[in-house]
Amino acid sequence: MTPSAIPSIDDLTLSPGQRVLLRADLNVPLRSGPDGTQVVTDQFRIEAALPTIERLRASGAEVVVCSHLGRPKGYDPTLTMEPVRAIIAAHFPEVEVLENLRFDPREEANDPAFAAQLANGFDAYVNDAFGVSHRRHASIVGVPPLLESAGGITLLEEVKHLTLLLEMPARPYVAVLGGAKVSDKLGLLNALVQQVDTLLVGGGMCFTFLAAEGLEVGDSLVEEQMIDQCQHLLATGKVVLPVDVMGLATSDSFGPNGGASEAQRFGLGVPAGYRGLDIGAATVERFSEFLVGARSILWNGPMGVFEDPRFRSGTDGVAEAIGRSDAYSVVGGGDSVAALHQAGLADSVSHLSTGGGATLEYLEHGDLVGLAALRHSREP
């Protein structure tokens, strides 16, 4: 697919005073401030929406933004759009931000009546929320048939960059995948081994692969039901696994606040009573050799328990290697993007994707339901 297959803002017949409903992806991380109010901790997705708002405002249109935030089950005062609304108001005081779409269960149910309610009173619709365009929700697929519709600047940029990887990557093409479970990314893994030259696997999922090779993994996360699938992927000869890992005794705790125990290094095999929680320095060096020599790179998912300071060096090491590479590089997923920002390397990659699951689904299938809804909105 090319971005030209999706209508853009320039295709809309807008005139001053017309009202546009903009579906953005403002699902940002929050924390409680000293006074108990919610504070946005990463504005990456908000900033990604600003160019589209600016373009629409330049046309004279009145812009109303809608988005979800978190996964509320009904109304949740900790997930209101107020902290996001304040940031957007600082840039565009005249732009309205609707309340969290997912406070209404009809959003995720793709209820036609809710879609009609959202569309009511608007002259056009713009989807700039690539990160949720794989969701069959009312604001994504229910509204486009009701209004003249287009893709926003960020959404079309996502399609352009990901299509380059999907259809004509410069080679060698190296993908790095992390995350906890093979089952969460099995479809993508099967697709990538057909597309890439090398697939570097880290994160919790690497232990199921290591178990599939017959290595001891101690009490590390293993999906026994995925071992056959991992063996099939390993048989392609494209999968590269860690040669050392960092971990803790099973009885030791880990997490955002760290712990008292020091991380331990294990070579090929994790002994009983221990669990692996990050890739080791030798693995970072090995992965870096592939990355520095690559001409195309995809990275999605941390290499370890990134939120624990003791187990972030693997993720940081991969970020540094990608930053040094001259490859056309696409990085998606919150932890991967955060690692690049924290290493000061965000400007050294070709594209930071706002999508997580949507990015992976697009690379697996070459389309998303939200993109299809925009294309079909052009049909008479």
C-alpha positions as CSV (number, residue, x, y, z in Angstrom):
1,M,0.0,0.0,0.0
2,T,1.1,3.6,-0.6
3,P,0.0,6.6,1.3
4,S,-1.6,8.0,-1.9
5,A,-4.1,5.2,-1.7
6,I,-5.5,6.9,1.4
7,P,-7.2,10.3,1.1
8,S,-5.2,13.1,2.8
9,I,-6.2,16.4,4.4
10,D,-5.5,18.0,1.0
11,D,-8.2,15.9,-0.6
12,L,-10.9,17.3,1.8
13,T,-13.1,20.1,0.6
14,L,-12.7,22.3,3.7
15,S,-13.7,25.9,4.0
16,P,-13.5,28.3,6.9
17,G,-15.9,27.5,9.7
18,Q,-16.4,23.9,8.8
19,R,-16.0,21.4,11.7
20,V,-13.6,18.5,11.6
21,L,-13.6,15.6,14.0
22,L,-10.0,14.5,14.5
23,R,-9.3,11.0,15.9
24,A,-5.9,11.3,17.4
25,D,-3.9,8.8,19.5
26,L,-3.4,10.6,22.8
27,N,-3.0,7.5,24.9
28,V,-0.1,8.8,26.9
29,P,1.5,7.5,30.1
30,L,0.4,9.2,33.3
31,R,1.5,9.3,36.9
32,S,0.0,10.9,40.0
33,G,1.5,14.3,40.9
34,P,2.2,15.6,44.4
35,D,-1.3,17.0,44.6
36,G,-2.9,13.8,43.4
37,T,-3.7,15.0,39.9
38,Q,-2.5,13.0,36.9
39,V,0.6,14.2,35.0
40,V,1.6,13.2,31.5
41,T,5.1,11.6,31.6
42,D,5.7,11.3,27.9
43,Q,4.3,13.8,25.3
44,F,5.5,11.9,22.2
45,R,2.0,11.0,21.0
46,I,0.6,14.4,21.8
47,E,3.4,16.1,19.8
48,A,2.8,13.7,16.9
49,A,-0.8,15.0,16.6
50,L,0.1,18.8,16.5
51,P,1.1,19.0,12.8
52,T,-2.3,17.7,11.7
53,I,-4.2,20.0,14.1
54,E,-2.1,22.9,12.7
55,R,-2.8,22.0,9.1
56,L,-6.5,21.8,9.7
57,R,-6.6,25.0,11.6
58,A,-4.7,26.7,8.7
59,S,-7.6,25.8,6.5
60,G,-9.9,27.7,8.7
61,A,-11.6,24.6,10.1
62,E,-12.8,24.2,13.6
63,V,-11.1,21.2,15.1
64,V,-12.5,18.8,17.8
65,V,-10.1,16.1,18.9
66,C,-11.2,12.7,20.3
67,S,-9.1,9.9,21.7
68,H,-9.0,7.1,24.2
69,L,-6.7,7.0,27.2
70,G,-5.8,3.8,29.0
71,R,-8.2,0.9,29.4
72,P,-11.1,2.1,31.6
73,K,-14.1,0.0,32.5
74,G,-16.6,2.8,32.4
75,Y,-15.8,6.2,33.9
76,D,-12.5,6.4,35.7
77,P,-11.4,9.8,37.2
78,T,-7.7,8.9,36.8
79,L,-8.1,8.5,33.1
80,T,-9.9,11.7,32.1
81,M,-8.5,13.7,29.2
82,E,-7.9,16.8,31.4
83,P,-4.0,16.5,31.5
84,V,-3.9,15.9,27.8
85,R,-6.4,18.7,27.2
86,A,-4.2,21.2,29.1
87,I,-1.2,20.4,26.9
88,I,-3.1,20.8,23.6
89,A,-4.7,24.0,24.9
90,A,-1.2,25.4,25.4
91,H,-0.6,25.0,21.7
92,F,-4.2,25.5,20.3
93,P,-6.5,27.2,22.9
94,E,-9.4,27.1,20.5
95,V,-9.3,23.3,19.9
96,E,-11.7,21.2,21.9
97,V,-10.8,17.8,23.2
98,L,-13.6,15.3,23.9
99,E,-13.7,13.1,27.0
100,N,-12.1,9.7,26.9
101,L,-13.9,7.7,24.2
102,R,-13.6,4.4,26.2
103,F,-15.6,5.7,29.1
104,D,-18.5,4.7,26.8
105,P,-18.6,0.9,26.1
106,R,-20.1,1.6,22.7
107,E,-16.7,2.8,21.4
108,E,-15.0,-0.6,21.7
109,A,-18.2,-2.4,20.6
110,N,-18.2,-0.3,17.4
111,D,-21.8,0.6,18.0
112,P,-23.4,2.4,15.0
113,A,-25.4,4.7,17.2
114,F,-22.2,5.9,19.0
115,A,-20.5,6.4,15.6
116,A,-23.4,8.5,14.5
117,Q,-23.3,10.5,17.7
118,L,-19.6,11.2,17.2
119,A,-20.2,12.2,13.6
120,N,-23.2,14.5,14.3
121,G,-22.5,18.1,13.6
122,F,-19.2,17.6,11.7
123,D,-18.4,18.2,8.1
124,A,-15.3,15.9,7.8
125,Y,-13.4,13.3,9.8
126,V,-9.6,12.8,10.0
127,N,-7.9,9.7,11.4
128,D,-4.4,10.5,12.7
129,A,-4.5,7.6,15.2
130,F,-2.3,5.0,13.4
131,G,-1.6,3.3,16.8
132,V,-5.2,2.2,17.1
133,S,-6.1,1.8,13.5
134,H,-6.0,-2.0,13.9
135,R,-9.0,-1.7,16.3
136,R,-12.5,-2.2,15.0
137,H,-13.9,0.6,17.2
138,A,-16.6,3.2,16.4
139,S,-14.2,6.1,16.2
140,I,-11.9,4.2,13.8
141,V,-14.2,2.3,11.5
142,G,-17.7,3.5,12.3
143,V,-17.3,7.2,11.5
144,P,-15.6,7.2,8.1
145,P,-18.7,5.9,6.2
146,L,-20.7,8.9,7.6
147,L,-18.4,11.8,6.7
148,E,-15.9,12.9,4.1
149,S,-12.8,11.3,5.6
150,A,-9.0,11.4,5.3
151,G,-5.8,10.3,7.0
152,G,-3.8,12.7,9.1
153,I,-0.1,13.7,8.6
154,T,1.2,11.2,11.2
155,L,-0.9,8.3,10.0
156,L,0.2,8.8,6.4
157,E,3.9,9.1,7.5
158,E,3.5,5.8,9.4
159,V,2.1,4.1,6.2
160,K,5.0,5.5,4.1
161,H,7.8,4.4,6.4
162,L,6.4,1.0,7.2
163,T,5.6,0.3,3.5
164,L,9.2,0.9,2.7
165,L,10.2,-1.9,5.1
166,L,7.3,-4.2,3.9
167,E,7.8,-3.9,0.2
168,M,11.3,-2.7,-0.7
169,P,13.8,-2.8,2.2
170,A,17.4,-2.2,1.5
171,R,19.4,-5.3,2.5
172,P,20.6,-6.7,4.7
173,Y,17.4,-6.2,6.6
174,V,17.6,-6.9,10.3
175,A,14.7,-7.1,12.8
176,V,15.0,-7.0,16.5
177,L,12.1,-8.2,18.6
178,G,11.7,-8.2,22.3
179,G,8.7,-8.5,24.7
180,A,7.5,-11.1,27.0
181,K,5.7,-13.8,25.0
182,V,6.2,-15.6,21.7
183,S,2.4,-16.1,21.5
184,D,1.9,-12.3,21.4
185,K,4.0,-11.9,18.3
186,L,3.8,-15.3,16.6
187,G,2.1,-14.0,13.4
188,L,4.7,-11.3,13.1
189,L,7.6,-13.7,13.7
190,N,6.3,-16.0,11.0
191,A,6.0,-13.0,8.6
192,L,9.4,-11.6,9.4
193,V,11.3,-14.7,8.8
194,Q,10.0,-14.5,5.2
195,Q,11.0,-10.9,4.9
196,V,14.2,-10.3,6.8
197,D,17.8,-11.5,6.5
198,T,18.3,-11.8,10.2
199,L,15.9,-11.8,13.2
200,L,17.5,-11.0,16.6
201,V,15.3,-12.2,19.5
202,G,15.6,-10.8,23.0
203,G,13.2,-10.1,25.9
204,G,11.2,-12.7,27.8
205,M,10.4,-14.4,24.5
206,C,14.0,-15.5,23.9
207,F,13.7,-18.1,26.7
208,T,11.1,-20.1,24.9
209,F,13.4,-20.1,21.9
210,L,16.4,-21.1,24.1
211,A,14.3,-23.9,25.5
212,A,13.4,-25.0,22.0
213,E,17.2,-25.4,21.4
214,G,17.4,-27.7,24.4
215,L,19.1,-25.2,26.7
216,E,18.4,-24.9,30.4
217,V,16.4,-21.7,31.2
218,G,15.8,-22.2,35.0
219,D,12.7,-20.4,36.1
220,S,12.7,-18.0,33.2
221,L,9.4,-17.3,31.3
222,V,8.8,-20.1,28.9
223,E,5.6,-20.9,26.9
224,E,5.8,-24.6,26.6
225,Q,3.0,-24.6,24.0
226,M,5.1,-22.4,21.7
227,I,8.2,-24.6,21.6
228,D,7.3,-26.4,18.4
229,Q,6.6,-23.1,16.7
230,C,10.0,-21.8,17.9
231,Q,11.7,-24.8,16.5
232,H,10.1,-24.2,13.2
233,L,11.3,-20.6,13.2
234,L,14.8,-21.7,14.2
235,A,14.9,-24.1,11.3
236,T,14.8,-21.1,8.9
237,G,18.4,-20.2,10.0
238,K,17.5,-16.6,10.3
239,V,16.9,-16.4,14.1
240,V,19.8,-15.2,16.3
241,L,19.5,-15.8,20.0
242,P,21.3,-14.5,23.1
243,V,24.6,-16.1,24.1
244,D,24.4,-14.7,27.6
245,V,21.7,-13.3,29.9
246,M,21.4,-11.3,33.1
247,G,19.1,-12.5,35.9
248,L,18.3,-13.1,39.5
249,A,17.5,-15.9,41.9
250,T,13.8,-16.8,41.6
251,S,13.3,-15.7,45.2
252,D,14.6,-12.2,44.5
253,S,12.2,-9.4,43.4
254,F,12.5,-7.2,40.4
255,G,10.5,-4.2,39.0
256,P,10.5,-0.4,38.6
257,N,12.0,0.2,42.0
258,G,14.8,-2.4,41.6
259,G,15.9,-4.4,44.5
260,A,18.8,-5.1,46.8
261,S,20.2,-8.1,44.8
262,E,22.9,-7.6,42.2
263,A,22.1,-8.9,38.7
264,Q,24.0,-12.1,37.8
265,R,25.4,-13.2,34.4
266,F,24.6,-16.6,32.9
267,G,26.2,-18.0,29.8
268,L,24.5,-20.7,27.7
269,G,22.0,-21.9,30.3
270,V,20.2,-20.5,33.3
271,P,20.5,-22.8,36.4
272,A,17.5,-24.0,38.4
273,G,16.4,-21.5,40.9
274,Y,17.2,-18.5,38.7
275,R,15.5,-16.6,36.0
276,G,16.8,-14.5,33.1
277,L,15.6,-10.9,32.9
278,D,17.8,-9.2,30.3
279,I,20.3,-10.0,27.5
280,G,24.0,-9.9,28.5
281,A,26.9,-7.8,27.3
282,A,28.2,-10.5,24.9
283,T,24.8,-10.7,23.3
284,V,24.6,-6.9,23.0
285,E,28.0,-7.1,21.2
286,R,26.8,-9.9,18.9
287,F,23.5,-8.2,18.1
288,S,25.4,-4.9,17.5
289,E,27.5,-6.5,14.8
290,F,24.4,-7.3,12.8
291,L,22.8,-3.9,13.4
292,V,25.8,-1.8,12.5
293,G,26.1,-3.7,9.2
294,A,22.4,-3.5,8.3
295,R,20.9,-1.3,5.7
296,S,17.3,-1.7,7.0
297,I,16.3,-2.2,10.7
298,L,13.1,-2.8,12.5
299,W,13.1,-2.7,16.3
300,N,10.1,-3.5,18.5
301,G,10.2,-4.4,22.2
302,P,12.7,-4.2,25.0
303,M,15.5,-6.7,25.5
304,G,14.7,-7.2,29.2
305,V,12.8,-6.0,32.2
306,F,13.5,-2.5,31.0
307,E,11.7,-0.7,34.0
308,D,14.2,-2.2,36.4
309,P,17.5,-0.3,36.2
310,R,19.5,-3.5,36.7
311,F,18.0,-5.0,33.5
312,R,18.0,-2.1,31.0
313,S,21.5,-2.3,29.7
314,G,20.5,-4.8,27.0
315,T,17.8,-2.4,25.7
316,D,20.2,0.6,26.0
317,G,22.9,-1.3,24.1
318,V,20.6,-2.2,21.2
319,A,19.4,1.5,21.1
320,E,23.0,2.6,20.9
321,A,23.8,0.2,18.1
322,I,20.8,1.2,16.1
323,G,21.7,4.9,16.7
324,R,25.2,4.2,15.3
325,S,23.9,2.4,12.2
326,D,23.5,4.1,8.9
327,A,20.5,1.9,8.1
328,Y,17.0,3.0,7.3
329,S,15.6,2.3,10.8
330,V,12.1,2.1,12.1
331,V,11.5,1.8,15.9
332,G,8.1,1.2,17.5
333,G,6.8,0.3,20.9
334,G,6.9,2.5,24.0
335,D,10.0,1.1,25.7
336,S,12.0,1.0,22.5
337,V,11.2,4.6,21.7
338,A,11.8,5.6,25.3
339,A,15.2,4.0,25.3
340,L,16.2,6.0,22.3
341,H,15.0,9.2,23.9
342,Q,16.9,8.5,27.1
343,A,20.1,7.6,25.2
344,G,19.8,10.9,23.2
345,L,19.5,8.9,20.0
346,A,15.9,9.6,18.9
347,D,17.1,11.9,16.1
348,S,19.5,9.2,14.8
349,V,16.8,6.8,13.5
350,S,14.7,7.2,10.4
351,H,11.3,6.9,12.0
352,L,9.9,6.6,15.5
353,S,6.5,4.8,15.1
354,T,3.6,5.9,17.3
355,G,2.2,2.4,16.9
356,G,2.8,-0.7,18.9
357,G,0.4,-3.5,18.0
358,A,-0.8,-1.5,14.9
359,T,2.8,-1.3,13.6
360,L,3.3,-5.1,14.0
361,E,-0.1,-5.9,12.5
362,Y,0.6,-3.7,9.5
363,L,4.0,-5.4,8.9
364,E,2.3,-8.8,9.2
365,H,-0.8,-8.1,7.0
366,G,0.0,-5.0,5.0
367,D,-3.2,-3.3,6.0
368,L,-5.4,-2.3,9.0
369,V,-9.1,-2.0,9.3
370,G,-8.9,1.7,10.0
371,L,-6.9,2.3,6.8
372,A,-9.4,0.3,4.8
373,A,-12.2,2.4,6.3
374,L,-10.5,5.6,5.0
375,R,-10.0,4.1,1.5
376,H,-13.5,2.9,1.2
377,S,-14.8,6.3,2.3
378,R,-13.8,7.6,-1.1
379,E,-16.0,5.2,-2.9
380,P,-19.3,6.6,-4.3
